[in-house]
């Protein structure tokens, strides 16, 4: 891990901002190395840690990342400016992902979902027209503190139910081949197998 990423992780710990768990980072690194995606969509920027990591791992990739928290956006941009060559390859759209995804107009090789846990399926359904055969979707925190398939407090039941719906969709539809990892708080890697209804190229 280089000094800037280490500084960002330390900052996140101090500020109580969630960033990639170590287990998730290891998997993300493996996926970047294996698939070398050129066009990446990230839903949930936070302080920009994972976007910077992906940009460093795939030197010729372009990243579009979505975030609605103004303070986190400022933090992300401040960190990215420390690595100008990389920051030029990262675009940040400010606003609620559920609304901003409607403005997409390009296809993506890789999608990283790490935003509002109750909206994963909605995000994926909005992104579907912009995937190509072989696109990879990485969804973080899919086991939601063990509450998706285990005991769940009443206030968390809606989120847990929606996350189960996401997992059922990517695991039980012919459109995806999905592997579920228990490391960290759960990770789902889904390979898109294509659909005849996709028209955008």
N, C-alpha and C positions, 0 to 999 in steps of 0.2 A: 504494500500500500504506500503510495507516495505521500509527501508531506501535506499537500493540500487536502487530500481525502481524509487523512488522519486528523487534521485540524477541524474539518467539517464534522467528523464523527464526534470529536470532543465537544465542539460547540453544541451539537444536537443533544448530547448527554446533559450538558450543563443547563440548556434551555428547556429540556423536557420535550423535545421535538422528536417524534418517531422517524427513524430512518431504517434502512435495510438491516435486518438482523444478520449476524455473521453467516448463518447457515444459508439465508436467502442470497446473500452476496456471493457465496461460493457457487451456488447454482446459476446465478445470473452470469457470472464470469464464464462458466462452462458453456452456457447457451450462446453467449456472444462469440466465444472461440469456435464453437461448432458451426453455427449458422451464418456468422458474419453478416448480419442484416444491414442493409443500406438505408432503409427508411423505417424509422422507429417512431411509434406513438406511445407516449407515457401519459397515463391518466393519474394525476397526483404527483406534483413536483416536490412539495415540501421545501426543504432548503436547497434542493438541486443536487443532492448527493448522487443518486442513482443515474440521473441524466449525465452528470460529469463523468461518472464511472464508465457508462456505456460509450460515451464519446471518446474516451481514452482507449478503450478496448478495441473499438472498430474505427480506425483513423479516418476512413472515408465515408462514414455514415452521416445522415442528417436526422435530427431529432425534433419532433414537435411534442411539447409537454404542456399540460393543462393544470392550472392551479387557481383557486379563488381567494386564498388568504393573502392579503396585501403585504403583511409583514414578512411572511415566508417568501413571497416573490422578491422583495427587496433583498432578503438574505441570499437567495439563490443567485440573483444577478450580481451581487457583490462578490460572491465566491467565484462565479464564472469569469468575471472580469480579470481575475488573477491569472487566467490561462486564455489569453485572447484568441489564439488559433482555434481553440475548442469552442469558445463561446460563440464564435461566428457560425458554428454548425448547429446551434441549439436555438429553436424558436419557442417562445413562451406565449401561450394564449391565456389571458386572465379572464376568469369568470367561472361559473358553475359548469362542470363538465357535461352534465345532462343537456345544457343549452348549447354549449360551444361545439359539441360533437356534430350537431346538425349542420355546421358550416364546413365540414371536411370535404375535400375535393381531390384527394389523391389516395393511392393505395399504399399499404404498409406491409413490410416483411415481418415486423415484430411489434407486438403490443404488450406493454407492461401495465397492469391494472393494480393500483395501490392507492385507492381513494375511499370514498364513502362505502362502507362494507355492505350496506343494504341495497346498493345500486349496481353491483357487478353485472348481473344479467342484463339489466337495461343498457349499461355501457356496451356490453358485448353485442347486443342486438343492433345498436346504433352503428357499431363499427363494422359489422358483417359485410356490408356492401363494399367496403374498402380493403378487404383482405384478398389475397391471391392464394392460389393453391400452394401449400407448404408454409404459409405464414404461421408464426409461432405466437401464442398468447401465454404470457406468464401472469398468473394471478397470485398475489401475496395475501397472507393471513386468512386463508380460506377455511381454516378450522376454528377461527374466532375464539381463541382461548379455550379450546376444547368444548365449546358450547354448541357447535353445529350438530355433533352426534353424541352429545353428553348432556348432563344436567345444565339447565339454563335459567337464570333469573328471569322473572316475568318481564322486566323492562327491556330485556335483550332478545325476547322470543321472536319478535318480528324480523330483526336483523339475522338471527340464526336461521329462521325459516327461509328468508330470501337467499342466504348463502347456500343453503341446501338446494334450493331451486337452481342456482347457478351451477353447482356441481352436478346435479342430475342432468342438466342440459348438456354440458360439455362431455359428460361420461356416457350418455345414453343416446346421443344423436349421431347419425352417420356422417355428419359434417366434420366431426372432430375425432381425433385420437388423443386421449388424455391420460396423463400419468399424474397421480396424486402423491405428494411427498409429505411426510409427517414432520420433517425437520422444522425448527423454528415454530411458527404458529400455523404451519401448513402452507404448501405451495402446490399449485396446479399448473402443469405445462400441457397445453393443448395445441396440437398440430392441425391446422385447417386443411381439410381434404377437398375443399371446393364446392361450389354450388352453381347450378346453371343459371340462377337468377342474378348472379353478380354481373354487372354490365360495365362498371368503371374500370379502366385500365391505366 
